[in-house]
Amino acid sequence: MRRERSREIKRSAVISAARQARLLSRSQLTELTGLSPATLTPLVRELIAEGYLIERGAESSRAGRPREKLEFNPRAELVAAVALQPHQARCEIADSDGSVIAHDDVPLGPDIVATICDVVPRLAGAGRPELRGVAVAVPGVTADGEVRLAPSVGVVETRSIGEGIRERLGVSVVVDNDVNLMVAGEHAAGAGSDVRDLMLLYVTDGVGAGLMLDGRVRRGASSAAGEVGFMTLDRDAHTRDGVGAFEARWSESAIARHLDDAGIDRDGAGPVTALVTAAAGEGPAAAGARAYLDEVLVAWSRLVISCACVVDPGRVLLSGAAAELDDAALARLQELVDADVPAPVEIRRGALGERAVLHGAISSALTAAGLMAVPAT
């Protein structure tokens, strides 16, 4: 047992050194790991056979014989990112460089763990390289692998999913709020890559926010930071059946209900896009749409101002339905915020769209698996 443990430690040291250097000679691998050539040779042979290392031919040398180069293969280690959405789960498989190599959307069954544990191995492949980690993005409150207040995916009371996935797949598992992962994704490679303080406002059937302060996602004492859909900005507003008071009136689905009641044809467009289009028209219907659009913008501005008074994000990114605002509506929202906010807040659309959540989830899975350090998450 002790010998097997020692061998596993040496093997991990070789993989870690090769992963970091990417391209190196056997002598450089010896220097980095401190292992003797006699110990290293069978380990390298084994890792080449398993696909971790690729022989890249000899490099010319002024002294001595040419040195064979070994290259680390990022596709030898995989992670999975899963985004839970109403009625479906979006899954991506990425290699240790974060490059996506497979994607699929599957129906979300009543057993979330079973759905994830079916799609991930299938998508990674039966003869897959080593799956190292899974990150699951959930539209609700998450803590220690448990999920609550996620009615859009059928979870209101606390339900544990992290441990079930870990037991069945045998890998590290991260379960996080989807908007937390969105803001991490935008910070890593989107519209927030140049700042350390950031808030992302995500409007869909619910309303949520992701908070990044000093370059780190902030989750709060109960991992419920950013659940802004539950803010009671209206005197008579109350939370019911897991739906927050604010999102009950000002979410994408609430806007859709208003348009339907007003007889405004959405013609297949999203509710916010349809509202902006109707407001740009002429006649009494357009005037009513403009008035309601301004109500929406005023409500969203109150939300942004309330958050800015507490966390001073400096920049707010709009995502989901909120990103469908046209330039004129975006300027109006900025104007409303500027009128009452105590410190400057720049409002922009997010750059990654729906890709933000999976981008953040991949980074989170890589970090949890020890394959990459991402301070933002």
C-alpha positions in Angstrom: 0.0 0.0 0.0 2.8 2.4 0.9 4.7 1.6 -2.3 1.5 2.2 -4.4 1.0 5.5 -2.6 4.6 6.5 -3.2 4.3 5.7 -6.9 1.0 7.7 -7.2 2.7 10.7 -5.7 5.6 10.5 -8.2 3.2 10.0 -11.0 1.2 13.1 -10.0 4.5 15.1 -9.7 5.3 14.2 -13.3 1.8 15.2 -14.6 1.9 18.4 -12.6 5.4 19.4 -13.9 4.4 18.6 -17.5 1.1 20.4 -17.2 2.9 23.5 -16.1 5.8 23.4 -18.5 3.7 22.1 -21.5 6.8 21.3 -23.6 10.0 19.9 -22.0 12.7 17.4 -22.3 13.2 14.3 -20.1 16.2 16.0 -18.4 14.1 19.0 -17.7 11.4 16.7 -16.3 14.1 15.1 -14.0 15.1 18.6 -12.8 11.5 19.7 -12.1 10.4 16.6 -10.3 13.7 15.5 -8.6 13.1 12.0 -9.7 16.0 9.8 -11.1 16.0 8.8 -14.7 15.5 5.2 -13.6 12.3 6.1 -11.8 11.1 8.6 -14.4 11.5 6.3 -17.5 8.7 3.8 -16.7 6.4 6.6 -15.5 6.9 8.6 -18.8 6.3 5.4 -20.8 3.1 4.8 -18.9 1.9 8.4 -19.3 2.6 8.4 -23.1 0.5 5.2 -23.4 -2.3 6.8 -21.5 -2.2 10.0 -23.6 -1.0 12.4 -20.9 2.3 13.0 -22.7 3.0 13.2 -26.5 6.4 12.6 -28.0 7.3 15.6 -30.2 10.6 14.5 -31.7 14.1 15.5 -30.9 15.4 19.1 -30.4 18.9 19.8 -31.8 21.6 20.5 -29.3 25.1 21.9 -29.6 26.5 19.5 -27.1 25.6 15.9 -26.9 22.8 14.0 -28.6 19.5 15.7 -29.5 17.0 15.8 -26.7 13.5 14.3 -27.2 10.7 16.7 -26.3 7.6 15.7 -24.4 4.4 17.7 -24.6 1.6 17.7 -22.1 -1.8 16.8 -23.7 -4.6 19.0 -22.2 -7.2 16.6 -23.5 -6.0 13.9 -21.1 -7.9 15.6 -18.3 -11.5 16.8 -18.7 -14.0 18.8 -16.7 -17.7 19.2 -17.1 -19.9 22.3 -16.8 -23.6 21.9 -16.4 -26.1 24.8 -16.4 -29.6 24.0 -15.1 -32.4 25.8 -16.8 -36.1 25.5 -16.8 -36.8 22.1 -18.5 -33.3 21.5 -19.7 -29.6 21.1 -18.7 -26.9 22.5 -20.8 -23.6 20.5 -20.6 -20.1 21.2 -21.9 -17.0 19.1 -21.6 -13.7 21.0 -21.6 -10.1 20.0 -21.5 -7.6 21.3 -19.0 -6.9 24.4 -21.1 -10.6 25.3 -20.9 -11.3 24.5 -24.5 -14.8 23.1 -25.1 -14.7 19.8 -26.9 -18.3 18.6 -26.6 -21.7 20.1 -25.9 -25.3 18.9 -25.5 -28.6 20.1 -24.2 -30.8 17.5 -22.5 -34.3 17.5 -20.9 -34.1 18.1 -17.2 -35.8 15.3 -15.4 -37.2 15.3 -11.8 -34.0 13.7 -10.6 -31.4 16.3 -11.2 -28.5 14.1 -10.0 -29.5 11.3 -12.4 -29.8 13.8 -15.3 -26.3 15.1 -14.7 -24.7 11.7 -14.1 -26.2 10.4 -17.3 -25.2 13.3 -19.7 -21.7 14.0 -18.4 -20.1 10.5 -18.9 -22.0 10.1 -22.2 -20.7 13.4 -23.5 -17.2 12.8 -22.2 -17.2 9.4 -24.0 -17.0 5.8 -23.0 -13.3 5.6 -23.6 -12.8 9.1 -22.1 -9.7 10.5 -20.6 -9.8 11.2 -16.9 -12.8 13.3 -15.8 -11.5 15.5 -13.0 -14.3 17.8 -12.0 -17.9 18.9 -12.5 -19.4 22.4 -11.9 -23.1 22.8 -11.8 -24.8 26.2 -12.2 -28.2 26.5 -10.5 -30.7 29.4 -10.6 -31.1 29.5 -6.9 -29.3 29.6 -3.5 -26.5 27.1 -3.1 -24.3 26.1 -0.2 -22.1 23.0 0.3 -23.7 21.3 -2.7 -27.2 22.0 -1.5 -29.8 23.9 -3.5 -32.8 25.9 -2.4 -35.1 28.6 -3.7 -34.7 27.4 -7.3 -38.3 27.0 -8.4 -37.6 27.3 -12.1 -35.8 23.9 -12.0 -38.3 22.4 -9.5 -36.4 23.1 -6.2 -37.9 25.2 -3.5 -37.0 23.3 -0.3 -33.4 22.4 0.3 -32.1 19.5 -1.8 -28.6 18.1 -1.9 -27.2 17.4 -5.3 -23.4 17.9 -4.9 -22.8 14.8 -2.8 -24.9 12.6 -5.1 -22.9 13.6 -8.1 -19.6 13.2 -6.3 -20.5 9.7 -5.1 -21.6 8.5 -8.6 -18.9 10.1 -10.7 -16.0 10.1 -8.2 -14.8 13.6 -9.0 -14.6 17.0 -7.3 -18.0 18.8 -7.6 -18.9 22.5 -7.4 -22.5 23.6 -7.1 -22.9 27.4 -7.4 -25.5 30.0 -8.2 -25.7 30.6 -12.0 -25.3 34.3 -11.7 -22.2 34.0 -9.6 -20.7 31.9 -12.4 -21.9 34.5 -15.0 -20.1 37.3 -13.3 -17.0 35.1 -12.9 -17.2 34.4 -16.7 -17.6 38.0 -17.6 -14.7 39.0 -15.4 -12.5 36.3 -16.9 -13.2 36.9 -20.5 -16.0 39.4 -21.0 -17.1 42.9 -20.3 -15.7 42.9 -16.8 -12.1 41.7 -17.5 -10.6 45.2 -16.9 -12.1 45.8 -13.4 -12.0 44.2 -10.0 -15.4 45.5 -8.7 -18.4 44.4 -10.7 -22.1 43.5 -10.5 -24.0 41.5 -13.0 -27.8 41.9 -13.2 -29.5 38.9 -14.7 -33.1 39.2 -15.7 -35.1 36.1 -16.8 -38.0 34.4 -15.1 -36.3 35.6 -12.0 -34.0 38.5 -11.2 -30.6 37.9 -9.7 -27.2 39.6 -9.3 -23.6 38.4 -9.2 -21.2 40.4 -7.1 -17.5 40.6 -7.6 -15.6 42.8 -5.1 -11.8 43.1 -5.1 -11.6 40.5 -7.8 -13.5 37.8 -5.9 -17.1 36.6 -6.2 -18.9 37.4 -3.0 -21.5 34.9 -1.8 -22.3 36.0 1.7 -22.8 34.2 5.0 -25.5 31.9 3.6 -24.4 32.0 0.0 -27.5 34.1 -0.8 -25.7 37.3 -1.7 -27.1 38.6 -5.0 -30.7 37.3 -4.5 -32.0 40.7 -5.4 -35.2 39.4 -6.8 -36.3 39.1 -3.2 -35.9 42.8 -2.4 -39.1 44.5 -1.3 -38.8 47.9 -3.0 -42.6 48.2 -3.3 -44.5 48.6 0.0 -47.1 46.0 -0.8 -44.7 43.4 -2.3 -44.2 40.0 -0.7 -42.4 36.8 -1.4 -44.7 33.9 -2.4 -43.9 30.3 -3.3 -40.2 30.9 -3.7 -40.7 33.8 -6.0 -39.2 37.1 -4.8 -41.2 40.3 -4.4 -39.2 42.3 -6.9 -39.0 39.6 -9.6 -42.7 38.9 -9.3 -43.3 42.4 -10.8 -40.2 43.2 -12.9 -38.8 39.9 -14.3 -39.0 38.8 -17.9 -42.0 36.7 -17.3 -43.8 39.6 -15.5 -43.1 41.8 -18.6 -44.5 39.0 -20.8 -47.7 38.9 -18.8 -48.1 42.7 -19.1 -47.6 42.6 -22.9 -50.1 39.8 -23.2 -52.7 41.7 -21.1 -52.0 44.9 -23.2 -52.6 42.9 -26.4 -49.0 43.6 -27.7 -48.0 40.9 -30.2 -44.5 39.6 -29.4 -44.2 37.9 -32.8 -41.8 35.3 -31.4 -39.4 37.9 -29.8 -38.4 38.0 -26.2 -40.6 40.2 -23.9 -38.1 43.0 -23.5 -37.2 43.1 -27.2 -41.0 43.1 -28.0 -41.5 45.9 -25.5 -38.7 48.0 -26.9 -40.0 47.5 -30.5 -43.6 48.4 -29.5 -42.3 51.5 -27.7 -40.6 52.7 -30.9 -43.8 52.7 -32.8 -46.6 55.2 -33.2 -50.1 55.6 -31.9 -51.8 54.9 -28.5 -50.4 51.4 -28.2 -46.9 52.7 -28.7 -47.5 55.4 -26.1 -48.6 52.9 -23.6 -45.6 50.7 -24.4 -43.3 53.7 -23.8 -44.9 54.4 -20.5 -44.6 50.8 -19.3 -41.0 50.6 -20.6 -40.1 53.6 -18.5 -41.8 51.9 -15.5 -39.5 48.9 -16.0 -36.4 51.1 -16.3 -37.3 53.0 -13.2 -37.8 49.8 -11.3 -34.5 48.3 -12.5 -32.7 51.6 -11.7 -34.0 51.5 -8.1 -32.6 48.0 -7.8 -29.2 49.1 -9.2 -29.1 52.2 -7.0 -30.0 50.1 -3.9 -27.2 47.7 -4.6 -24.7 50.4 -5.4 -25.4 52.1 -2.1 -24.2 49.0 -0.3 -21.4 47.5 -2.5 -20.3 50.3 -4.8 -19.6 48.0 -7.8 -18.4 50.7 -10.2 -19.7 48.8 -13.2 -23.0 46.9 -13.7 -23.4 44.4 -16.5 -26.8 43.6 -17.9 -27.5 40.0 -18.8 -30.4 37.9 -19.9 -33.5 39.8 -20.9 -31.9 43.0 -19.5 -29.3 42.9 -22.2 -32.1 43.3 -24.9 -32.5 47.0 -24.1 -31.7 49.1 -27.1 -29.2 52.0 -26.9 -31.9 54.5 -26.1 -33.3 52.5 -23.3 -29.8 51.7 -22.0 -29.1 55.4 -22.0 -32.3 56.1 -20.1 -31.4 53.5 -17.5 -28.0 55.1 -17.1 -29.6 58.5 -16.7 -32.0 57.2 -14.0 -29.1 55.6 -12.0 -26.9 58.7 -12.4 -29.6 60.9 -10.9 -29.6 59.2 -7.5 -26.5 56.9 -7.1 -24.0 58.2 -4.5 -20.9 57.1 -6.6 -20.4 56.6 -10.3 -21.8 53.4 -11.8 -21.2 52.5 -15.4 -23.9 50.3 -17.0 -23.0 48.0 -19.9 -24.4 45.0 -21.6 -22.6 41.7 -20.8 -20.3 40.5 -23.6 -20.7 36.8 -23.3 -24.5 36.4 -23.2 -25.6 32.9 -22.3 -22.0 31.7 -22.7 -21.0 33.5 -19.5 -22.5 30.9 -17.1 -20.8 27.9 -18.8 -17.5 29.9 -19.1 -17.6 30.6 -15.4 -18.6 27.0 -14.6 -15.7 25.6 -16.6 -13.2 27.8 -14.8 -14.8 26.8 -11.5 -14.5 23.1 -12.3 -10.9 23.5 -13.4 -10.0 25.3 -10.2 -11.8 22.7 -8.0 -9.9 19.9 -9.8 -6.6 21.7 -9.2 -6.0 22.2 -12.9 -6.1 26.0 -12.9 -6.1 28.9 -10.4 -9.0 31.4 -11.0 -9.0 33.9 -8.1 -12.4 35.3 -9.3 -14.3 32.2 -8.3 
